[in-house]
Amino acid sequence: MAQMWKCSGLRWSDGGPVLVWSGGRRSPLVRGKRVAFGVVGEGVRECVGARGHACPTRARVSGRSTGARCEECARLDRTHSVAADTFADDPRPYHVYLAWFGPGMVKVGITAVERGPARLLEQGAVCFSWLGAGPLMAARRAEELLRAALRVPDRIPYGHKRVVRALLPVTRAERAAEITELHALALALGGWPESLLPEPCQVVDHMRVFGLDGVSAAVGEVAELVPGGLVSGELAAAAGPDLHLATGRGVVVLDTRLLPGWELTAAGAREEDRLRVPVREFEAPQDGLF
């Protein structure tokens, strides 16, 4: 009987992206590595639970869900969540940042100073710069100030990020231009929180870290995993939770948030560069996207 594994998701470390499995096993992901696995034929996708606790009902969840949690566990997971504004008394210092994902796609966000750039790697930010640092509520006020005064969003859909990754400007200076301009405008705004210490614009570029330099345009994305499904391809790039896999049908993006909750097995050597899961084809980028 084939050995089965459960994936906990993709993590970014100083050494790059790794897939984490049940029991703590880790699989480093490097460009050119073959990523291949099968989904147990009679399997179902179970809720992964919340905050370190198993789902009490072992509820089934949709194969299309990127959260892999039932309604109740999703609610519990957001308890004391900074992102959901339910943990306003967090005493840790926070960074406010500007992140760039492609032309016309800049967002503002916050992350705990102690986390360093991990949040930006997890989001797939091609470039970023710190904007300021200070208490949580001051960081929140600065974030809201940028949304209101400069119309900088705090979210950009993952689907938009994926479509443009092969169309990014070639030079670092071009990629940094929008962040540099917005950084100057942001620090010039009235109403900047007094307890938030402004930071100089120092744009960090993740193009090479993600392996996006020279990557072929993706033709589509895995829509969901299914019982009996198969994913096999050569890793062309990794950005945020996404793996860009070179397959027999072209480069296809796999959002690794679709993996948790399934029982997976190793794919055989004969299954190279094949997909046996639903794939959603990309349409050509629309002008309105930028």
N, C-alpha and C positions, 0 to 999 in steps of 0.2 A: 504494500500500500504506500502511495506517495506521501511524503511528509508535507504537512500543511502549516502555513504560517499566517499570522495576522499582522498587517502593517499598521503602525501607529502614526505614520505620516512622514513628511520630509522636514528635515531640520537643517539649518545653515550653521556651520561652525567655521572656525578660522581656516580649516583645511578645505572648505567648500561644502557642497550639499551632500547629505547622507539620508538614506531611507532607514527609518527605525522600525524594528520588528518586535513582536511580542517576546518577552524574556530579555529584552535589552540588546539583542543582536543588531548590528549596524552595517549597512552596505554603502561604502563611499561611492559617489557618483562622479566619474571623470569623463570628459569628452572622448567619444569613440567607444565607450563601454557599451556592451550589449545589455539592454534592459528587457527581460523576458519573464513572463509569468502567466499562469492559467488560473481561471476562477473555478472553484469546485463545482462540478456539474449539477449536484443536487442542493447546492448551498443557497442560503438566504442571507441578506445583509442585515446584521443586527446592530442596534443602537450601541454606541461605544461608551455610554454613561457620561457622568459629569464630575469634574473636580476630583478625579482619582477614584471614584466609586462606580461600580458596575450598574448598568440599568436594572432596576428591580424586576421589570417585566420582560426583559430581553426583547424589547419591541422591535418589529421589523421597520426598516427605514427605506426610503426610495433610493434606487440606484443612481439617481440624478442629484441627490443631495450632497453638497460640499461640506455640510456640517456633520453628517453621519450620526445625528442625534434625534431622538423622538422629541415631541413638544415639551414634555415635562423636564427631560434632561437638558434640553436647550435652554429652558428658563433657569434651571439651577446653575448652569454653566455661566450665565451672564450675571449671577449674583456677585456683587463686589467687583464688577467689571468696570475698568476705567473707560473703555470704549462706549459702554452703555450709560455712562454718567451715574453709576450707582455706588461709586466709591470715592466720594468727594473729599474725604478726610485722609487720603493717602499722604503720609508725611515725606515721601521721597521727592527729590528734585526731578523735574521733567524738562526734556528738550522740546522745543517747537522746531519743526523742520519744513522745508520745501522739497518736494520730490517730483522728479520729471520722468515721464514714461514714454514720451514721444511728442512730436510737434503739436502745440496747443493743449497738452495734457500735463498740467502741473497741479499738484494738490498740496494742501497744508495738513499737518498732522502733529501729534505729540507722542512721545515715547519716554519711558523712564531713562534717566541719564545712565544708570547702571547697566542698561541693556546695550549701550553703544549703538552701532549701526545694524544690529540684528533685525530690527523691525523693518528697515528699508530693504534688506535682502529678502525678507519673507514676503514683502509686497511686490517684489520685482521692479524696484525703482532703478532705472538706468542711471540716473544722476540724482544727487541730493546735496543740500547744504543745511547746516544748523542755522537757525534764525535767532534763537535765544534760549535761556535756561533759567528755571526758577520753580516756585511752588506750583502744584497742580492747577489750582484755580486761576492763577495768573497765566499759566500756559493755555488754559481753556479760553480765557478772555482774549488773548492774542489770536488764537485760532478763529474765534468768532469775529474779531475785528477784520481779519483778512477776508473772511467769507463775505462780510457785509460791505466793506469799503472797496475791495479789489475784485470781488466775485471769484475768489479762488475756492474751488470745492474742497471738501474733506474726504471725498470718495471718488474713485474712477473705476468703472466696471472692469473686471478682469478680461472680459471679452474684447474690450477696446484695446487693452494693452497687447493682447496676443496678435491681433491683426496687423499692428504696425511694426512689430519687432524687426522685420526684415527690411523695413523702409526707413530706418533711423539715419540721421545725418552721419557722415563719415568721420568728421573731426570732433575732438573733444570740445573745442571752442564753440562749435555750432550747437552741440548738445547742451552746453552750459549756459548758452545765451539767455534763455527765458528765465532760468532760475536767478541769474545775476541781475537781470532787470527787475524782477519781482522782489528780490531781496532788498534792493535799494528803495523801491517804492514802499515796502512794508515798514522799514525802519524810519521812514519819513512821515508816517501816519501819526496824526494826533490821537491821543487816547491809549498810547502804549502803556501797559501795566508797569507801575514803578518798580515792583518787586521782581520783574523779569529782566535779567541781564542780557542785553543784545550781544550777539556773536557775529564776528566778521564773516563775509561770504567766502567760503572755501569749498568749492564744488568737488565732490567725490564722484568719480565715474566708475560704474560697475560693468561697463560693456565687455571688458575682457574677463572679468570674474564670472559673468554669466555665459561667456562663450558665444556672444551674439555677433561678434565681428565675422562677417562673411557667411553667416548662417542663411540657408535657403528659406524662402518664404514658406510658411506653413500652409498646407492646402485645407486643413480642417482640424477639428479637435474631437477627442473621445467624448461622446455625449453621456455615456454611463457604462458601468460594467454589468455583465449579465452572467448567470450560471452557465458554465461551459465555455465562457469567453476566453479569448487569448489576446495578449498584447506582447509584441516582440519587435524591437527596433534598436538601432544604434543611436546613442545619445549624441545629439548635435549641439544642444544648448540646454541650460537650466536657468530659469528666472522665477523668483518667488516660489510658488508651489508647482510650477509648470515644468514638465520635461518635454523638450522638442525632440521627437524620435524620428530618425530617418527609416522609412519603411518602404515596402515595395510599391506603395501608392503615393510616395512623396513624404515630406515632413508632416507629421501629425502631432499635435500637442496633447499631452496627457496631464490633466490636473490631478496631482497626487492626493488631493483631498477627497477624491472619489474612491480611494483604496480602503481606508479604515472601515471595519465592519464586515468585510468579506473574508472568507477563508481562501488562501491563495496557494498555488503549488508552483514548483519550478517548471519552466517550459522545456521541451526536448530540443536537441540540437537541430532536428529537422524543421522546427517551427521558426526559423530565422526570418526576421523582418516581415512578419505577418500580423494582421489584425483580424480578430473575429469578435468584434464588439461594434455597437452602433457608433458611427462617426458623423459629426455634423460638419458639412463642408463650409468653408469661409466664402463669403461674398467679397467682391472687390471693395476696398475702403471707400466710403462715401465722403464727399467734401465736408459734410456737416460734422464728421467725426473730429476734424481738426479745428 
